[in-house]
Every structure is written in structure tokens, then in C-alpha cells.
Amino acid sequence: MRMRHAGALLLVLLACWPAAAGAQRAAARRPAQPAAKTEPAVFDCLSLLGQGVTSGRSFCDVLTGRDPAAGIIIPLPPHTGTVTLTFDLHNRHTYSEELIKANRAYRHYTATIGVLTADNTLLARAVVQNEFRTAADLLDRVGGGAGPGGVKAVAPTGTEPISIVIPAAEQSVSILGEKLAVVRPDGVDNFSAPGRPVAVISNVMLTYRPGPVRRPATRR
């Protein structure tokens, strides 16, 4: 009986061997997937806030609007599969030492932005919310201003890490502001008119698998 079972098992293994060997040969012929890359995104900032004095980061204003062509357009490098876009989203505060001394500097910010495709399809919506009371609530000061130490009055405050998966077929995305709500000690302001800076982004990165470079079609 033992010999019969052993013989039957051997026959099964011999029958499966060609299929397994064929699968291994097919896998060997299949080209290896390129390793994923993570690198800073290259884009033109339409409204550059400036460079952080301490962090060295480049801060870009997010303007409100409805046309993707008017937003922060981030071209995607040639890629295979999806692309992951990451960035830090900040609120935008106008610093005033006088308001702090007068105990009237409190602000509660809620900024909402959207990430869209070139055909105006909303991929994701992101929100950053934080409170400002003192200079310690600023993320950084921005150089290039007329204030003490050569800094600008406007500075980023609060940080919300954002991560968005972009479909493989897309070649670019656009970041547009939607609205901003500001709570002050004496009231509430809401902003949504086109062209207004309502938030700030920094540390924009792309993670993707490199794909073939698309060459422009040649005319005959």
C-alpha cells in the first residue's frame, strides 16, 4: 500500500512539473517592475509666499478658483501605475505684535482645498484647521519682507499632512482653494471669491514607478 501511494504521488508531481516549469520560465521572461521613486514635485507656483527662515521650505499660496488651469498645476513624470502626491497643508496668518499685546490676536482657521484633474474632476478634498494665539503657533516666518529681521507679516500656521493617490492615466493635477473660514474674537469671516489666497502648501512630493517617456508624434 505504501508503495502504491508513493507511486501515485510521484505521478502527480510529474504531471504538475511541466506547468510549474512553464510558469517559472514565463516569470523569468517578464520584465522586472521598476522600483518606486519618491522625489520633490516640480511645478510653477503662481503666488509664491516665500522661503521659510528656519525650515528653508518653499511656501506656495493656494488661491481660490474653479478652473484647474488657474490652480497650482503639478505635472506628473512618466509613470507606470498610480502616483501618490503628498504635501503639507497650512493655514495662512497675518502676524501682528500689536494684536497680541492687546489680547486680540486669536484666530480659528478652517481652510478647504481641492485636488483636481485637468478635466475638472475632483480627486480629493483636504482641510486644515488650527488656532492661533501667539507667535509660538506659527510654523515658520517667511523671508523677503519689511518686518523686523526682514520677514513678511504673512506666515504659515498649522500643518495637515495630505496624501492623495492619482489614477495612472492622469498626466497632471491642479490644486485649488475652495473656501476659508476665520473666527475672530469679534466675529466670523468667510472667503470663497476667486483669486484669494486661502491656504499654503509646502513639501510637495511624488511617489511613482517610472514609465516609458512619451515621445511627441512626428509629422509625415
Steps between C-alpha positions, in 0.01 A plus 500: 500500500779738588669433168174567314447835679858603432462409135176697468661806663793476261263492200320813627829684546617402153171619349526841673868550418459627140242759603714623791808515282308693234378752759855549624628558146220752433583684823867509403412652161272763654684834540565607858287780641698823547556600859278773640653848523419781740612846396402868537229607257602757239236769440453873452349680799270778380510676838825425681483598867874448544763294676486409866769666711545198728380203296628610159174376351342669200144606586245542221162670536189308396256731319125447481352419160301257288719466191780238540715700257509784755618281789836363608563259212726207585620307192553128561817335364465198268367225725359149515199450725368753750691798638485609864506875561589618850532850643456698820198730515515811720278787594607854414534754783581872493710555810453813714699566816255778591203260498688255721579773753136609493386140552302509173719275283289183530399340170341164421567401139329239284628487142364260238675417173448255213731292282361467147587343166544710186136429400373642833437166671539529877744234624503602865412778738730599789446714811741660744372641827690663784498784753743790529566682828870591516811497280569145627206385286676599177667218310773731368564859395543580132793706376489787254278738696525842658442384857761468776771260388389534139198270533152529351192559712323202337620164630384135497329361809377147565597193300285226350686222310311415180537183288307443176516206257474619139367262231757362258349672194547855633792712380452795739287624788399844622463629856231764552363671809128465577428707809637642823321564830666723761362534852612819678421616855250745351349304212536251214631554145434268206695522174432318172535765226732388216865603515533531877784319685332278760772248593866412452674181388858380544709182475327381179619148408417232242536123539473296179643220288683648198342421167603541137555855382225605260642643183302756302346367179703582191336648195542327165 
